[in-house]
Amino acid sequence: MDNTVPSRTQELIYEMTVGEVMTGQVVTVEPDTSMNDLREVMRSNRISGAPVICDDRLVGIISLEDFINWLAAGSRDATVADRMTQNVTTIYEDEPLVRLVSRLDQCGYGRLPVLQRDDDRLVGVVTKGDIIDGLMRKLEIGYQEEEIRRFRASHVFDDIIADQTTLMLRYDVVGNDFRQAGSGATRLKKALGRLGTAPQVLRRIAIIAYEAEMNIVIYTEGGQLQAKVEAGRITIEANDHGPGIADVQQAMTPGYSTAAEWVRELGFGAGMGLHNIKGCADEMSLDSAVGEGTRLTATIALPGKAE
Amino acid sequence: MNVSDLVQRAELAVKAGAGGLDAEVTGGYASDLLSAVMANAVEGNVWVTWHAHPNIVAVALLVKLSAIILVAGRQPEDETAEKAEQEGVPILVSSLPAFELVGRLHAMGVAGAT
C-alpha cells in the first residue's frame, strides 16, 4: 500500500483533468453590481469571492479581501468593476491536475476560475480542496474495482466444481497491422496477471505471446493468439492461415528471417522470435504446411499448481 | 535511482507517461531489435532506442521496462505518446546520439546486465 498509493496518486494528477474535480455551478456577479449588493451575494451564498462576468466573458474576480479593502477605504459608492482584480489567472477545463497544482503554487491563490478551451467561457471554479476530494474519490473507486477484479479472477478455479477446468483466452491478430501489433500479448498479460500468475511465469508468457503475435503480423494475413489455462500449465497457441513455412528447421535458426526490409527497419523480423519462444517455453512445437498455415504451441508448467 | 532522477541528471525531455516517473531504474538496455529487447532487457531497465513507433510501448509493457529513451532528438509518434500516456510508460527524449547517451547513463551508474 505504502508504495502503490503515492504512485497511483502521481499518475492520477496527470490523468485527471480540472473539469473532473471542479465545481460546475458558480455564483457570478456582473461588473456593474454595486459593492453593497455584493455583500448580500456573498452572505447568502456563503462564498468568499466570485468571478465577474460580462457578456459571457470572465472580466475579473472579486474577493472578500477586495470587499474588506473597500470597507476600510470608507465604503463609498462603488461597483464591482471598480474594486475587482483584473487579469485573472485561469485554467482550462481539459488541463491535467498537475498543471493546476503548479499554477496554484505559482500564483498563491486558493481558487481559480475554470474556462472552456474553445470559447473561453467560464464553466466552473476549482480549489485546492477540490483536488484532494477528486483524487480521493478516484483512488477509492479505482482501488476497489481492481481489488474486486483480482479477487474474482483469482478465484475462478475455486468456484468451479469439475474434475478439470480450462480457461481459454483468444485474441484476433490482424496481419500487417504494425499499429495494433502486440495488443493481443499485452491484453493476455493483463488478464493472466489478474488471475494471479507469478511474475516470472508472466514474463515468459509475455515474451512467447508477443513473438508469436509478431510472427502472425509480419508474415501472414492474420490469425489468432490463444492461451489455455489449466491446473498446472498454460499453453499458448498461435494459428494463422498461411502462407506457411517451407523449412521449419531453418526458420528456427537464430538470425534467419524472411522479413521485408521495411519491416526490419521498424526493428521487427530480426529472426530471433522463434528462438526467443523456445527459450521461454518448457515445450514448443511448430507445425506448418505451405499454402495452408502454421500452428505454434508453447507450454509453460505452473509450479506448485499441479493437482 | 528512479526515472525522474534520470530525467534530471541526463537532461531528458518527458514526452509521455509521466505517471511512471517514480519507477525504480534497475539498469539499462540498448537495441533497435525488438526481439533482442524482449529477450534480454531486465525488468525495470530503461531502454535506449531509435524507434518511435507505437510498438515500443507494447515491448516496454511486456517486459516491464521503467522507461523508453529515444535518442538523437527523435520524437514519439502521436499514437506512441498516446499509448504510453494511457499505460504510464515514460517516453523520454535525449538530444544526444545513442552512443554518447549510453556512455553518460553508464557513468551515472545505470548499467547493463553482463
Interface residues (C-beta under 8 A of the other chain):
Chain A: P6 S7 Q10 E11 L12 Y14 E15 V98 F178 R179 A181 G182 S183 A185 T186 K189 P199 R203 A206 I207 A209 Y210 E211 M214 L266 G267 F268 A270 M272 G273 N276 G279
Chain B: A18 G19 G20 L21 D22 A23 D32 L33 L34 S35 A36 M38 A39 E43 T49 H51 H53 P54 N55 A58 V59 L61 L62 V63 K64 E79 E85 G88
